[in-house]
Amino acid sequence: MEPKMLNYSIVDVFSEGKYTGNPLAVFRNAGNLSDAEMQQIAKEINYSETTFIVSESITNNYYDVRIFTPKEEIPFAGHPALGTAYVIQSEILTESVEKVILNFKGGQIPVTFNPQEGVLWMTHNEPIFGRILDAHHVLDVLNVAKEDIDSRFPIQEVSTGLPDIIVPLKSLEAVRKVKLNSAKYFDLINQTEAKAIMVFAPETYHSVNDLNVRDFAEYYGIPEDPATGSSNGCLAAYLVKYRYFDNNKINIRVEQGYEMERPSLLFLRASDDHGIINVCVGGRVVKVAQGEWFV
C-alpha cells in the first residue's frame, strides 16, 4: 500500500531573519490524519508547536487548523497562527488577501497581512484576568529573589486564548538568571489553570526594544519557548490593564529567545477602551524549507 503523503513547510515566526524566531512546521491536506498520527508527527518534529491544516476551503478565507506540541494538542498558540496564515497566503491562495480566519479549537483568530511593514498581525480574544499569586509562589520555581520581583504590579494568571502566569521582574539581570525548578514548577501549575510562566523586564539587549521576556511551558513539552505569541498577547493585556507604561494604549517591541540563541521580535498593540481590552500581536515570518512527509 502506498503511504499517505503530506506537503509541509517550515517557517521561522517572529523572525529577525532566517534561523531566528520560533520555527514551525505546517502540514497541508491533513484532514484524513488521526489524532494519534498528528501527535506522532508533532513529536517527531519536536518544535514548540506543529500545525495541521485540516480544511483548505477558501470560502470566506476560513481555515480549520489544529495545533500540537510534542506532548498534546492545545487550543491556541500565537506563532502557529502567524506561521500557518503565512503558508496559506503563499501556498494555498491564488491571490493576495488582506485577512484569513483560522478556526482553532480555542476559537476563531483573524490574521491580517501588512505588506508595507512585512508584518502579520493576529487579533486575540478578549482577555480574562484570573488568580493573583503571592511572590513566594514563584520565587523558588524561577530561582529569583524577592527583590527581583517588581512589586508595583501583580503576578497574575491571564488568558487571551491560552492562559499564562505573568511575572514582572525589575531588570534584565533578573530575567537572565531565571532557571526553572521543574519539581516546584509542576507543584505550582497543579494549583493553577495556567501551565506556562512568562517573566518580563523593562531592560533589553537592544535599546530599540521596550521589553525583554522569557516563557517556560514544560507542561507542554516546551522547557523554554523562543517566541510566544499567545503569552505575549496575555502580557499586552496585562500591560494596559495595569498601566505599566502609564497609558491605556501600547505599541511596543518585545525581544525574546536570546537566552536560547534564537533572537525573536514581537510587536504588541493593545488598548483599554472603557474596560474592554483589545490585543493584537504581530511579527515577521520567513520560509526556510518545504517538502513531503510520508505517513
N, C-alpha and C positions, 0 to 999 in steps of 0.2 A: 504494500500500500504506500502510495506517495505521501510523504509528510506534509502537513499543513505548512504554508509559508506565509510569513507576515513581512510587510515592509516596515522598517523602523528608521528613525533619525535620532541622532544625539545632538543636543544643543546645550550651550552654556548660557544660563539665565542670570540676570543681574550682573552681567559681564562688563568688564572693562577692557575686553579683548579676548581673543581665543585663549582657552585654558585658564580663564579666570571665572569667577562667579560659581554658580551651582550647576553641575551637569545634570541633564535629564534625558532619559530615553523615552521616546514617544512611539508607540506602536499603532499602526493603522489597521482598519478592517478586522478589529478584534472581537466582533460581536459573537463569533462562534466559539470563543475560548471559554472554558470553565473557570470558575473562581480559583480552583486549585492550580490550573495552568498559569493564570495571571500571577498568582503568588509565587510560583516556582520561577517564572521569568524574572520577576522583580528581585527575588533572592539571588538569582544568577547575575543579574546586572549589578546589584549591590550598591546602587546610588541611594541617596536620601529618599527619593521617590521615583517611580516609573509610572507613566500614564498609558491608558489604553482607550483609543477612540472606538467606541462600540457602535456608533451610528454616525454615518457620514452624509446623512440627508442634509442638503443645503437649503431646505425650506426655511426661510427667515433667518438663515445662518445660525441655527441652533444645532448643537452637537452634544451627544451623550458621552461622557468621559468618566472613567474610573481611575482612582489613584491608589497605588500600593507602595508601602515601604517594604524593606526586606522582611518585615515581620507580619504586617497586617494591612488590610485596606483601611483608608482614612477618608472622611467625608469631604475634606477641603484642604488645599495647600496652595501657597502663593506662587512659588516658582513653577510648579506644574501647570498652573493656569496660564501664565505668560508663555511658557515654552510650547505648550500644546496649541495655543492660539497662533503662535508664530508658524508652526508646522502646517496648521490648517490654511493660513493665509498663503504660504509659499508653495505648498504641495497639493492641496485639495481644490482650492478655489481657482477658477479660471481667470478671475479679475480681482483687483484690489477692492476691499471693502473697508468701511470705517470702523465696523464693530462686528464681533461674533459673540454669541452667548454660549457659555459652557454649562451643561447640566451635570453638576456633581451631586453626589448623594447628600451633601450638605446644603444644596440649593443652587440657584442659577447665579452665575458670575459673568457679568459683561466685561469683555476686554476690548479696548479701543486702541487704534493704531494712530500714532502721530509721526508721519514720515519726516517732517521737518526736524523733529528732535531725535528721531530714530529710537523712540521710547514707546513701549507698550504699557498701557495703564489698565489696571483692574479695579473695579468698584467692589468694595467689601460690603458684607451685611452690616446692618446697624449693630453697634457693639453692645455687649452685655457685660456689665461690671459685677463681678462676683465677690467672693470672700477676700477680706483683707487679712494678711498674715502678720504676725509679730516677727520682728527681725530674728529672734532666736530660732525660728523655724527654719531659716535658710543659712545661717552662718556656717554651721558645720557641713551642710550639704555642698556649699560653694567654696569652703576653705577661705573665707574672708573674715575680717574682724568687724566688730560692731561699728567702729569709727569709719570703716569703708562705706557704710550704707549712708545714703543721702536721706536723712530722717525727715526732711521737709515734705517728702512725698511718700505715699503708702507703697507697700509691697502687696500686690493685688492680682487676683485672677481676672483676666479679661478675655473676651472672645468676640471675634468678628466672623466666626465660622469654625475655628478650631481654637480651643482655649489655651492660654499661656499664662504663666506666672511672671509678672513684670517686676524686676528688681532694680531700683535706681541706685547707682554707685556714684562716688564722688569724682573718681579720677581714672585715667587710662591705666595707671599702675594697678589699681584695684581690679579692673577688668582683666588685665593680663595675668594676674596671679590666681584667677579663679581656676580651681581644679575640682571637678565633680567627685564627691564621695558617693560611689554607686549604692552602697548599702543604705546610707542615710537618705539619698535621693529617692529610692524606692519606698522607704518608710514614709517620706513626706507625701509622695504622689498617691499612696494608698489612702490618703485622707483628703485629697483634692480632686476636683473634676479635671483640672489642667494636668497634663502629663509632661509638658515642656516648660523650661525656665529660660527667660531672656534677661540678661543683665545689660545695662547701658550706662554710658557716662558722657559728659559734655566735652571731654578731651579726646582728640583724634590724632591719628597718624598724619593726616593731611589737613592743613588749615582750611581748605576749601569745603571740607565736610563739617557737619554740625554735630553728629553723634557717632560714637563707636559702640557696637553691640556684639554680643555673643549669644548663641542659642543652643541649649542642650536638651535632647529628647531621646535618651537611651531607651525609654519605654518602647519607642517605635523602631528600635534598632539603629538610631542615629545618635551616637555619642556626642557629636557636635556637628552643627549644620553650617556650611559656608555662607549661605544666604537664605533667609527665611521670610518669604512674602507674607504668610499668614501671621506670624509673630510680629512682624513689623506693622501690619495692619492693627493688631492689638495695641502695639506701642503708640502708633499715631493717635488712636482714640484716647489713650491714657494721657498723652502729652497735651491735648487740647482740653480734656476734662479738668485736669489739674493745673492748667495754665503754666506749664513748665517753662515756656518761653514768654510768659506774661502776655499771652494773646490767645484769643479764641480761634485763631487760624494758624496753620503751619504750612510751610512749603520748604522742605528741608532735604538735605542729602545725608544718607546714613551709610557708613562703611562697616563691613562685616567680613569675616573669614580670614583676617590677617594672621591669626594665630595658627591657622591651618595651611598657610601659604596658598590660599585661594582667594585673593582680594576681590571683594564684591562691592557693588554700589547700588543702593536702592534710593528711590525718590519717594518721599512721603508728602501727601497733601491731605489735609483734614480741616474741618471747621465744625464749630459748635454753634448751631443756629437755634437758639432758644431751647436748648436741651436735646436737640436732635443732632447727633454727630455723624457727619458724612466722611468716609475714608476712602482714599484712592492710593494705591501703591504702584509705582512704575519702575521699569528697568529695561535695559537693552538685552537683546538676545543674539547670539552668534551660533550659526550651524557649524558643527565640526565633523560630522560623519553621517553616512546613511548606508543601509544595507538590507539584507534579507535574513530572516530568522526562521529556522525550521523547528516546528513544534512536534 
